[in-house]
Amino acid sequence: MTGGTVLILGPTGRNFGAGMSGGVAYLYNADPRRINMAMVDLEPLDDEDVARVRALVTRHVEETESAVGQRLLENFDPSAFMKVMPRDYKRVLTLRAEALARGEDPVMAVMGGIHG
């Protein structure tokens, strides 16, 4: 994955995250041993993530009438989810946010942060 957001409610393969350079994945009841940790970190959900995951599950239920999704919403437990975040992508997001906070051009800050 090189961008975007994905929510996975089922099992993953044994090498999840391999080559993941951008975007964010939210996994439900994931087995951390099946995550390729070479490029990503596992993080707990913050308040913004919780809202995003709940909205994604809600949309999934609305569009598919998923019984699994409905059960998740009825007994929503944010601790059952984990966030898979590529390290390089997080670094870019941090550089961008810091530049915006300083009133600087985020593109230039990111390019400077990447190249030196």
Secondary structure, 3 states (H helix, E strand, C coil): CEEEEEEECCCCCCCECCCCCEEEEEEECCCHHHECCCCEEEECCCHHHHHHHHHHHHHHHHHHCCHHHHHHHHCCCHHHEEEEEEHHHHHHHHHHHHHHHHCCCHHHHHHHHHHC
